[in-house]
Amino acid sequence: MPIHEKSLIRPENLVEHEELVIDGVDVSGHWSTFIEGRSVPDYNEDLQEEIAALGGGENIHRCWQCGSCTNACTVNAINPDFNPRFWIYLIRMGLEEELVRDREIIWQCVSCNKCTYA
């Protein structure tokens, strides 16, 4: 699973077993953690177009998730939860609810624009 998707795993979807044997092999401990699947019925298909229509958002379609924006970010150097690449991913996937969860972190942006020139 790509690193930026790990935060999409909700704690209630993690299932851990004290003792677990699969096909006669004991996989207890770290290997006994499973992630239950989930469906996302409430994604916003138009979110990327809505962001692209805003000033400065017209190039969001150019992102190919290289991570240069996050690497260049001055806020990310102080707060690793500040991750522009992840938010672009959420926008492109239409996961508006997940994006809103980070609203307090997003507003920490200092508008230096280093991410746009990375």
C-alpha positions in Angstrom: 0.0 0.0 0.0 1.4 3.4 -0.9 2.5 5.4 2.1 0.0 8.2 1.5 -2.9 5.7 1.8 -2.0 4.5 5.3 -3.8 7.4 6.9 -7.0 6.3 5.2 -7.1 3.2 7.3 -9.5 3.8 10.1 -8.7 2.2 13.5 -12.1 0.5 13.7 -11.2 -1.4 10.5 -8.1 -3.0 12.1 -8.7 -6.5 13.4 -6.0 -8.1 15.6 -6.0 -11.7 16.8 -4.1 -12.9 19.9 -3.3 -16.2 18.3 -3.8 -16.9 14.6 -2.9 -20.0 12.5 -3.3 -20.0 8.8 -2.8 -23.2 6.9 -1.0 -24.7 9.9 1.4 -21.7 10.2 1.4 -19.7 13.4 1.2 -16.0 12.3 0.5 -14.6 15.8 2.0 -11.2 16.7 2.6 -8.5 14.1 1.4 -10.6 11.2 -2.0 -11.2 12.9 -3.3 -7.7 12.1 -5.8 -7.5 9.2 -7.5 -4.5 7.6 -11.2 -5.0 6.9 -12.2 -3.6 3.6 -14.4 -0.5 3.3 -16.4 1.1 0.5 -16.6 4.8 -0.1 -20.1 5.6 -1.3 -19.8 9.3 -0.7 -17.0 10.4 -3.0 -17.3 13.7 -4.9 -16.7 13.0 -8.6 -16.5 16.8 -9.3 -14.0 17.7 -6.5 -11.0 17.9 -8.8 -12.9 20.2 -11.3 -14.1 22.4 -8.4 -10.6 22.8 -7.2 -9.2 23.4 -10.7 -11.8 26.2 -11.1 -10.3 28.1 -8.1 -7.4 30.5 -8.5 -4.2 28.6 -8.4 -5.9 25.2 -8.8 -5.8 25.1 -12.6 -2.8 22.8 -12.7 -3.9 20.2 -10.2 -4.3 17.7 -13.0 -0.5 17.8 -13.7 0.4 16.1 -10.4 1.8 12.6 -10.7 2.4 12.1 -7.0 6.2 12.5 -7.1 6.3 14.1 -3.6 8.5 17.1 -4.6 5.9 19.5 -3.2 5.9 17.9 0.2 9.7 17.7 0.2 10.0 21.4 -0.6 7.3 22.4 1.9 8.6 24.5 4.8 5.7 23.5 7.1 6.2 19.8 6.5 9.7 20.2 7.9 8.2 21.2 11.2 4.9 19.2 11.0 5.1 15.8 9.1 1.3 15.6 9.1 1.3 18.6 6.6 1.4 16.7 3.3 0.4 18.5 0.1 0.9 15.4 -2.0 -1.6 13.5 0.1 -4.2 16.2 -0.2 -3.9 16.3 -3.9 -4.4 12.6 -3.9 -7.5 13.0 -1.8 -8.8 15.7 -4.2 -8.2 13.5 -7.3 -9.9 10.6 -5.6 -12.9 12.7 -4.7 -12.5 12.0 -0.9 -13.7 15.3 0.3 -14.7 13.9 3.8 -11.1 12.8 4.3 -9.8 16.1 3.2 -12.0 18.0 5.6 -10.6 16.0 8.5 -7.2 17.7 7.9 -8.7 21.2 7.7 -6.9 22.5 10.8 -3.5 21.2 9.4 -4.2 22.6 5.9 -4.6 26.1 7.3 -1.0 26.0 8.6 0.2 26.7 5.0 2.4 29.8 5.0 1.8 30.4 1.2 5.5 30.4 0.3 4.6 28.6 -3.0 7.7 26.4 -2.7 5.5 23.4 -3.5 4.4 24.9 -6.8 8.0 25.3 -8.0 9.3 22.0 -6.8 
